[in-house]
Amino acid sequence: MAPRSTPTGRQRRLAAEVRRLREQAGISAQEAAALLGADRTMVSNIEAARTGLSEERVRQLACYYGCPDQALVDALAAMTGARRNTHWWEEYRGKLPDGFLDVSEIEYHATRIRTAQSVHLPGLLQTEDHARAIFDLVVPKLPRLEVELRVAHRLGRQRIFEREAPTPYLGIIHEAALRMQFGGREVARAQLEYLATACEHDHITLLVIPFSAGSFHGAGQSILYAEGPVPQLDTVQLDTAFGPHFADSPTPLANYRSLLDLMERCALPPDESRDFIWSIARDL
């Protein structure tokens, strides 16, 4: 395949997982090249996502590396179908930072999503006015066109809930985030009403951690945990001042799964959480 200059996040993840299989097998890049009847440059290009992978090549490499997990091999083979210009977020490439597009791609392919928010409300459930108020506060101030592009992209991410089989979603929200009045009282009330209505759908569950819960694990963090077809292909996305950060190694994945489990235990049950959101909305 022809070399790529700018692989997508999903293509980079596939390449990283193929490299991980090789390393777990204790096979050097030079040895892998010999198995393929190629030079080491080819292996380097594959593992840097500069060269694309076919389903056949993924299965061939998995066989050479002795991977015993057929479910993982099948999931990796399925990732080879990723192509540019076939998804809605590609219209923003070159207009928004690539990290925004990577988040869209991860959410689109996730089999289930869990998030936790302490100050901001979940991006997947923000109204247009709320999102615009958030982006208006970026320092240094964003040009108006940049703000509108970011708002449109954020709303576009909600398409995963509009599919025939919506992505299951669980969001953990601290009371502090519910009481932040971004955009003023009217915008905040409309946002809370939208949240309370959204969690009436079977595929969306919202859990609130009230102030009365006191201290809790993960306080102050903003976490998006996207589950893959197999646990090894899960992804964590964290918000930073420099854009989204992604983690997919086994140890951080296990740690964030545990952290989200602990946060869930601190939260109110779904029905009480929905009533709690409505009560704050009525007080505005």
VENPE-V83934 format. One record per backbone hydrogen bond with DSSP energy under -0.5 kcal/mol. NH is the residue of the N-H (numbers start at 0). CO is the residue of the C=O. If there is no record, write none. Layout:
# VENPE-V83934
((NH	CO) (NH	CO))
This chain:
# VENPE-V83934
((3	49) (11	7) (12	8) (13	9) (14	10) (15	11) (16	12) (17	13) (18	14) (19	15) (20	16) (21	17) (22	18) (23	19) (24	20) (25	22) (26	21) (31	27) (32	28) (33	29) (34	30) (35	31) (36	32) (36	33) (37	32) (41	38) (42	38) (43	39) (44	40) (45	41) (46	42) (47	43) (48	45) (49	44) (50	44) (57	53) (58	54) (59	55) (60	56) (61	57) (62	58) (63	59) (64	60) (65	62) (66	61) (69	67) (72	68) (73	69) (74	70) (75	71) (76	72) (77	73) (78	74) (78	75) (79	76) (80	77) (81	78) (85	82) (89	86) (90	87) (91	88) (92	89) (93	95) (94	91) (95	91) (99	96) (100	96) (101	97) (102	98) (103	99) (104	100) (105	101) (106	102) (107	103) (108	104) (109	105) (109	106) (110	226) (111	226) (112	167) (113	224) (114	169) (115	222) (116	171) (124	121) (125	122) (130	126) (131	127) (132	128) (133	129) (134	130) (135	131) (136	133) (137	134) (146	142) (147	143) (148	144) (149	145) (150	146) (151	147) (152	148) (153	149) (154	150) (155	151) (156	152) (157	154) (158	155) (159	156) (160	157) (161	158) (165	162) (165	163) (166	159) (167	110) (168	202) (169	112) (170	204) (171	114) (172	170) (172	206) (173	116) (174	208) (176	173) (177	173) (178	174) (179	175) (179	176) (181	179) (183	180) (187	183) (188	184) (189	185) (190	186) (191	187) (192	188) (193	189) (194	190) (195	191) (196	192) (197	193) (198	194) (199	196) (200	197) (203	200) (204	168) (206	170) (208	172) (209	207) (212	209) (213	210) (218	215) (220	217) (222	115) (223	236) (224	113) (225	223) (225	234) (226	111) (226	224) (232	229) (233	230) (234	225) (235	246) (236	223) (237	244) (238	221) (239	242) (242	239) (244	237) (246	235) (252	248) (253	249) (254	250) (255	251) (256	252) (257	253) (258	254) (259	255) (260	256) (261	257) (262	258) (263	259) (264	260) (265	261) (265	262) (266	262) (266	263) (267	207) (272	268) (273	269) (274	270) (275	271) (276	272) (277	273) (278	274) (279	275) (280	276) (281	277) (282	278) (283	279) (283	280))
